[in-house]
Every structure is written in C-alpha cells, then in structure tokens.
Amino acid sequence: MGNSARQAWKATRIVALLWMACSASPGQTSPGQTSAPATAEQNDIAGQVRELRTMVEELREEGRASRTEIQQLRQELQSTRTMLEHFAAGNQAQPATVAAPAQTSATPPSGNVQPAAAEALAARVERLEDSTALLAAKVDEQHQTKIEAAGKYRVRLSGIVLMNAFHNHGTADNFDIPSFAAAIPWASPSGFGATLRQSEVALEVFGPNIAGAKTSADVHLDFAGNLTWAPNGVSFGSARLKTASLRLDWEHTSVIAGQDQLFISPLSPTSFASLATPAFAYAGNLWGWIPQIRVEHRFDLTGAQKVSVQAAIMDNLVWEKPTDPYLRTPGPGEQSGQPSYAVRTAWSHAVRDDREIGLGVSGYYSRQDWSFDRYVDGWAGMADWHIPLISRWTLSGEFYRGRGAGGLGAAMGRTVLYGPTPEYGAAPIRGADSAGGWSQLKWQITPKLELNGAFAEDDLFSTDVRGFAADADNNGPILGRNRGALGNLVLRPRSDLVLSAEYRRLRSFPVYEPGLVTNQINLAMGILF
C-alpha cells in the first residue's frame, strides 16, 4: 500500500472517529441518565480524542516523509535531465567542429552519438540494477531462519561438512589421518580411501551480561570417534566431544572454564587433510583438548601494540589410555593431587594490509605420581610466532623443549620410559626428554587462493633411551624421531566453499628399528555453514 492510500485510509478513520465523538458528546445526554454512564462516555471520548491526536501526528510524519521522498525524486529527475541536455549539447556542437570533407570519410555521422549516449545511460542503469539485485541477494542470505532455543538467548549453529579422498603409500598409524609411519602390527597399509569423519558441528550460545561481562558458551563436535563394530563400520564414525567452554568477557579481561584447546600452543599449520587432529600432531605440534580454568588479561599499549597474559590450571593428563572403557579412574597426573599449570604471554603489533605480527612464550608444569613412590616433574617451555614478510607472504610456527610432557603430545605422546625389569609394577621410570617444533610459509596468491608449505619434527632424545628402555617393556616400538612435511593449495571460490589438494610426507625413526616413510595425497572439499 502506497503513502497516498495509507493517508486516505487514516483520513477516513479520523472522520469516522469525529462523527462518533460528536454523536456521543455530553450535550446529547438525556436528563434521565446517571452520572456513571456520563463518566464512562467522557472517558470514551477522551480516548477517541487521544487516538485522533496520534493519527494526526502520524499523518504529519508521513506527509513530511512524502515531501522528502518527492524532493529526492525531483533531484534525480533534474539530474537525469541535465545529463540528457549535456549529451544533446555535445551532439549539436560536434558537427560544427568537423570539417565538411570529414563527413565523407570513414568517421560515422554525428547523429550516431545520440544512440551511443543512450546506450551508455542504459548500461549504467543495468549496472545499477545488477548492484541492487546483488544487495537484495545478500540481504536474503543474511535473513535466515534463526535456531530456536528453549531459553530467550541467541544461539548460532556453525560447522563444516568435509569430504576427504586420499591415497597412502606406506604404512601408518591411521589410514585416513596418519600421524607417523610405523612397522607396528596394527599399522595401516597402503591404499585408497575416503571419509567424512572430519566433518564438524559447533553450537554457540550468547547469554546475558553479568557484572559488565558478556557471557557465552560453545560446544564443538566431530565424527572421528570410535569406529562402529558393524559392516562398513569405518564409515560410521561416532560423535566426539572436542571442546566445550563457558566465557565471561570484559573489555580487557576474560575468564574461560571448560574443555578448550591448548592455549600455550595456539597455532597449527593450515591443512584440511587434518581437522580431527591438528596437522603434525605427533611431529612437534603440541595440542590437546583439556579441561581447564583460564584467565586472560589484555593490555593496549601505544599505537597498534597489544600485550596479553594468560594463566590456567588444567586437568593433569599424561596421554595414558583409560584403564576401563566405562569407569573413569585417575591417571598418574591426577593421582598427584594437584592440577597442571600453564602460563603464556604474547605481544602483537598491527602492520600494513590489516596484518599482524605476533610473538608468544609459554610455560607448563605437571606433577605426576606413577605409584610405588615414582614421581616425575613434567615441564615444557614453548615459543610461537606469526610474522608477515613481504606482501602476501607470512611465516608462522612453534618450538618447544620439555620433559615428561606427553600429556601435550610431546615425544610422540610418550610421557615416561620404563626401564627393563621382571617386576613391571616397580620398574624404574624416566621422564621422556624431547624437543620439537614446526614452521609454515604461506603465500596468499589471491584473496581466494593460497599456497602453504610446512616442515615439522619431534625428537625424543635417543641417548636417554638406549641402555635404559627397551621396546618390550614400553608397549611397542619406541619412536625416537618423527618428521613431517606438507604442501597444499587451498581455494575458496566462495566464503562457504573450500577446495584443497595436499601432499604430505611422514618419516619416522624407531630407536631400535630402521626408519619408515609414509606419503599421502589428500583431496578435500568442504561446505561451511
């Protein structure tokens, strides 16, 4: 309904209300009526008067809006007339500046300039229509049906449906997501396969403000859990909890409680071949989804520089498998009676092209009780960097040095080594001493296309192993070193579509056996939502 129709409808309503008010005025009340009905009629008349005033004010507002709209249309019409007059004046001036012989040459007559101007104007209008259609499509895209929650707070669903097709050459610990090459009985041989187990689903909830802090929570799942014991059960990966946390965010301070990523190792190489576990998870890239309570504080320095400080107490995990599939028993770290501790401080500085340079250092400590009065003090020191180089090139990476830090994936996930003895329960132990890291070079070829190359290595110092530990007493072959390299091309033709091709090479060196090599070619396609 247009403005004129709306105004006519409101004017009709005003006339009707005036007629009703006049017919029900106090002057027409009969002498036999009591004062109570008169009071009711007066209240009714007062209400009608208020409604009339409201409608009149609305008519005034709509009149002002209509006048503004008419003025804008007049300006646009005047602009169009001026443009047409300009083109017409150019057409009239053109013949006067051209010599008579020129009309017989190959130059088209001046009368053709008028259609050219009309075509230019039509092209401009067509571009405007295309832009309007594009904006309308974007509005429709944003105007989606929201997720309905039991509470009154906003909920957001996101994730990725990811398809990986791969070909392996060489044995590995895991067929679809290899972490190291190994000659162990359960190692996966060469072959071709495909999986969607690395698809992910995330749910975020935005809660109320409490004491000036914004509250929120999130849960993050994938489908890379246990395989189903059924025909073709390799395709029925069970849902697995990755992270779930609650946050309170003030302007400069945050408190996070939940199972979260390893904040002292915040970076990972770019790879859509490894989402279930980060790329190079057992080759120098420390990682873990660990229950924790963390406090962060951010300082804004001069210019575009910032400093952040983080500290946390975490569940004291040591990468041991559960002793029972249904009942939880405390591990060596939890038996110590205290959590593990972690701190990190980082400095960042915004540079050109909206890029940022970042440097961070971290520390970790874990007290462990391996029973029979066998205690180990696990620790690790870490550094991470993210450095923009020349235009479109970025260098990033991490390095660590630690002992007894298998709970963070260090030393290929090994926390301690057992010495050979017939009495296994009282066998001497030693914290696994290791160092490792990774580095990646990214080339952002275009805003939608990037090329990544990365190298990683994790080294369990073999000199601490030889003469003390043996494979037979340490649950299989002891890996002394694990190296990895990858190169991938990632294309994002749309913001919600990802295409990737990756080549990865893993070379692992058991302490008492020859080294092994595994190569994988991985093609990935993902739809983000």
N, C-alpha and C positions, 0 to 999 in steps of 0.2 A: 504494500500500500504506500503511495507517494505521500509527500508532505501535504499537498493540497487536499487529498482525500482525508488524511488524518485531521487536518484543521477543520474541514467541513463537518466531520463526524463530531468533533469536540464542540463546535458551534451549535450543532443540533442538540447535543446533550445540555449545553448551557441554557438554551431556550426552554427545553423541557423542564429543567430544574427551576428556572424563573417562573414558569407557569404554575408549577407545583407549589412554589413558595407563595405566590400571590393568592392562589386558591385556598391555601391553608393558613393565611395570615390571621393574627389575633382579631382584626376588625370584623371578620366574618363569623366569629364565635357567637353562638346563641346565648341569650341570657340565662338559660336554664343549665348550662354546663358548669361543672365544678372547677375549682382551681387546679386540681391534679391533672386532668386532661390538658388544661391550658398549658401547664408547665411542660408536659410531655411534648405538646405541639411546638412550644417555644424551643425546646431542646432540638427537636427535629429540624426546625427552621434554621437554628444556629449551625447545625451540622451541614445542612444544604448550602448555607452561605459559605462556610469554610471550604466545602468541596468546590463551589463556584470560584472562589478566590484561587484555589490550587489549579483548577483547569485554566483560568485566565492567565495565570503566571506561566503555565506550560505552553499556552498558545503564544505568549510573548516570546518565550525562549525559542520555540520553533520558528517564529517569524524572524527573529534575529539570525538563526542558523540558515534559514532560507535566503535571507538577504545576503549573507556572507557567501553562500554557495552560488547565488546568481552573479555576484560581483566577480567570483573566481571564473565562472563560465564566460562572463563578458571579457575578462582579461585574456583568457585563452582564445576567444574568438577574435579579439583585436590583434593578438599575436599572429594568428593564422592569416588574417587579412594583410597585415604588414608584410609577412613573408611572401604572400602571393603578389602583392604590389611590387615588392623588391624584384621578384623573378620577372614580372611583366616589364618593369622599367629596364631590366637588363636585356630583355628581348628587343625592346624598342631601340635601345642605344646600339645594339650590335650591328645593324645594317649601316649606320652612319659611319662607323669606323672601318668598314671593309670596303675596299676598292671595288669598282664595278667589274673588272675582269675576274675578281676572285669568285664571283657568283657562277662563273662558267667553269671553275676549276673543280677538283675533287672534293672540296670542302662542302659539307651539307648546307643547305639554306638555313637562314636564321630561324625560320619557322619551326625547325626541329628542336630548338632549345626549349620551347614551351612543353612538349611531351617529356623531355628529359627532366625538367624541373618537377613535373607531375610524378614521374617515376621515382625521383629521389624522395619526394614527400611521401609517396606510397610505401617506399622501402622503410622510411623512418617510422611510419605508422605500424608497419608489420613488425619491426623490431620491438616497438613498444608493446604490441600485443603479445609477442613471444615472452617478453620480460614479465608481463602481467600474468601470463599462464604459468610461468616458472614459479613466480612468487605464490600463486594460488596453490600449486602442487606442493610447495614446501609447507604452506600453512596446513594443508590437508594431511601432510605427513606428520606434522607435529601434533595435530588434533587427533590423537589416537584414544581408543578406549582405555581408561585407566584401570589398574588392577584394584579390585575391591577387597578391602581388608576388614576384619572384624572390628578393629578399632577405628578411630577417626583420623589416624595419621597416614601420611602418604607412603606408598610402597612402590618400589621400582624393581622391575624384573629385567635382567640382562644376561648375556652369556654368548656362547658360540657353538654352532653345530659344525664340527670339524671332521672332515674325511681325510684319512691318510692312506695312501697306497705306497708300498715300499718294496725294495728288493735288497736282500742282505747277501753278502759274500763273506763267509767265515762265521765261526760260532760266537755266540754272545750270551750274556746272562739272561736277556729278554729279547724275544723275537721282534716285537713291534717297536719297543722303546729301549734299545740297547744302551747300556752304561759302560760296559767293559767287555773285552774279549777274554774268554776263559776256557780252559780244557777241563771243565768240571762235568760230572755225569749228567747233570740236568741242563747243560748249555744248549741253546737253540742253534740248529744247523742253518746252512744257507737256504734261501728260498724266497718266494714272493708271497706277499700278503697284503691285507687291507684291514682297517679298523676305524671305528668311530668312538672308541673308548675314551678318547681325549676330549670329547665334547664337554662343555662346562655350562653350569647354570648358577647364577648368583641372584640373591634377593636382598634388597636394601630397604630398611625401614627408617623413616625420618620422624623422630619423636619431638616432644615439647622442649622448650627452653627451661633449664633448671639452673638457678643461681647465675644467670647470664651465660650459660653454656648451651650450645646446640647439641642435642642428643641424637644418636643414630645407632643402628645395628645392621649387621650384614651376615649372611651365610653363603658359602661358596662350595659347590659340589662338582665332582666329575664322575665318570663312569669307569674308572680304571681300577676298581676294587677287585675282589676275588673273582676268578672265573667260575662260571656256573658248571657244576658237575652234571652235564647233560650233553646229548648230541649237539654238535656245533656250539658248545658252550663257550668257546673262545669269543663268540660274538655277543655274549650276554654279560658283559662286564657289569658288576654291581655298583650301585651308587656309593660314593666315598666322600666323607667329610674332609675338606681341605682346610678351610678357615671359617671361623665364626667369631665375631667380636662385637663389643659394645663400646661406644665412644662418647666422650664428653669433650667438646671443643670450644675453648675460649679463644679470644683473639690471638694470644701468644702461647697458650698452654693447652695441652691435650692429655687426657687420661684414657688409656685403652686397656680393656680387660677382655680376654678371650683367647682362642687359638688362632694365632696370627703367623705371618711369615717371619723369617729370621731377620729382624731389623738391623742386626750388626753385619749382615751380608745382603744389602738392599738391591744389588744389580744382578743381572743374568744376561748371557748372550741372547740375541734375538733369534728365535727359532720357533716355527710352527710344527716342527717334527717332534718337539719335546715340550708338551704342556702338562702332561701328567706328572712329570718331574722336570725340574729346570735342566736346560742343556748343560752337559758336563757336570752332572750332579755328583759323580764319584771321580771326578778328574780335576779337583781343585776349586770347584764352585760350591762353597758351603751353603747349606739350605736346611730347611726343616719347617714343619707346621707345628708349633709348640705352644701349649697353653701358657699364658703369661699375663702379668700386670705391668703396664709400661706407662711412664710419664715422659712427656716431651715438652720442651720449652724452646721458643724461637726468639732470637734477638735480631732486631733490624738495625744494622749498622749504617754508616754514612753511605750515600749513593745507593747502588743496587746490591749491596753486600748483605748477606744474612749468615747467622750462626745458629745452629740448633744443637741442643744437648738432650740425649735420651738415656734413660736408665730403667732397668726392668729386673724383676725376679721371675724366673721361669721354672716350669716343671723340669726336674733334674733327670732328663732322659739320656740314655747312653747307647741308643741304637740296638738294644737287645730285642730279640723276638719275644712275644709273650709266652709264658710257660703253659698257659691254658687258653684255649680258644673262646671260653665262655666266662671265666672268672679272672678278674684282674688281681695280680699280685705285684708287690712293689719291686722295682728294679734296683740295681746297685746304687744308682744315684738317689732314688727316693728313700732307700734304706738308710742313707746317711743322716736323715732327719732334717735336712735343710734344702732349700731350692738352689738352683744355679743362678748366677748373677751375670748381668751383661750391661755394658755402657757403650755409648757411641757419641762422638761429637763430629760435626760436619760444618764446612764453610762453603758457601756458594756465592757466585757473582754473575749477574746478568750481563751478557755481552751482546753484540750486534745480532740482528736477524732473529731476535727473540730466543736466542740460545743461552745456555747457562753452563758455566764451569763449576764443577763440584769436587771437593776433596773431603774424605772422611777417614777417621781412625776409630777402632773399636777394640774392646777387651771382653774376655769371657772367663768365668771361673766355675768349676764344678767339683764338689767334694763327693767322692764315691766310696761306698762300702761293699766290697766284694766278698764279705763273710770271712770267717776264720781269721779275723784281725788283719785283713788285707785291705788297705786303704790306698786310694790313688787320688792325687790332686790334678784334675784335668784343667787345662787352661789353653787359651788361644789369643793371639793378637792379630788384628786384621787392618788392612788399608784398602780403600776403594777410591776410584777416580772416574770422572766423566769430563773430558776435555775437548771442546770444539777446536778443530785445527783450521785449516783454510776452508773457504766456503764449501759447504755441503759435506765436509769430512769430520768425523767425530771418533775419538779414541776413548774407550772405556775399559774397565777391568777391575780385578780384585786380587789381593795376595794375602796369604795367611801363614802363620807359623804357630804350631801348637803341639800339645802332648795330651793324650787321653781325651781328645775332643771328637771321638767318633760319634757322639750324640749330635754333632753338627754336620755329619757326613765326611769329616776329615779322615785321612788314611783309608780311603775307600770304605768308610763306615766302620772301621775297626777301632775300638776304644782301648783294649788291652791285649797283650800277648801272654799266653800261658807257657811256662817252662815245662819241659818233659819230666814227668814223674809218674810212677804207678798209681799214686794216690791223687786222683784228679781233684777231689774236693779241697785238698791242701796244696795244690800246685802253686809254685811261685808265679807271680804276675808282674807285668811291667806295662806302664802306660805307653801306647803307641806314639812314637815321636815322628812327626811328619811336617811337611811344608808343601805348599802348592799355590795355584792361582790360575787365572785366565786373563786374556786380553782380547778385545774385539775392535776392529776398524770398520766403521760404517761409512758408506758413500751414498748420500741421498741424491740419486741421479736426477730425478724429477720429484715433484711433490707426491707422486703416486707410485714411484718405483725406487727401490733401494737395494743395495748390494752389501752383504755382510760377510766378513771373514774373521774367524776366531781360532785361537790356539789355547790349549789348557794342559795342565799337568798336575798330578798329585803324587807325592813321593813319600812313601814310608821308608825311613832310613834303614837300609838292609843291614848295616853294620850292627844295629841294635837287635836284629832278628837272628842272624847267623850265630850259632853256638848257644842260643838261649831257647828259641822256639822252633817247633817242628810242625809240619803240616798235619800230622796225625793227631796232634793234641790241640789243634786250633780250628776244628770244624772245616777242614778242607784246605786247598792251596792258599798260601799267604801271598797276596799281591804286594809286590814291592814298589811298583810304579804303574801309573795309568796315564797315558797321553791321549789327547784328542784334538782333532782339527775339523773345522767345518767351513763350508761356503754356501751361501744361499742367496737367492734372488726372490724378493718379496714385492708383489704387485697388488696395489689397492685401487682397482679401477673405480670403485665406489667406496663410500665411507663404511658400508656394511658388507663388503665383499673382499675376501683376501685370497690370493693365489700365491703359492710358494713352491719353489723347487730347491732341494738341498742335497748336498753331498757331504757325508760325514765319515771320518776315518778314526777308528779307535785302535790303539796299540797298547797292550797290557803285558807286564813283565812279572810273572810269579818269581818269588825268591829262589825256589829250588827247581824251576822248570823253565823251558825255553819260552820266549815271548810269542805272542799270538796277535793276529790282526783281524779286524772286522771292518768291512766297508758297507755303508748303506746309502742308497739313493731313495729319497723320500719326496713324493709329490703330495701337496696338501691343498685343500680347498675348504674355506670356512665362510659361513654366513653369520655375521654378528647381529644380535638383537638386543 
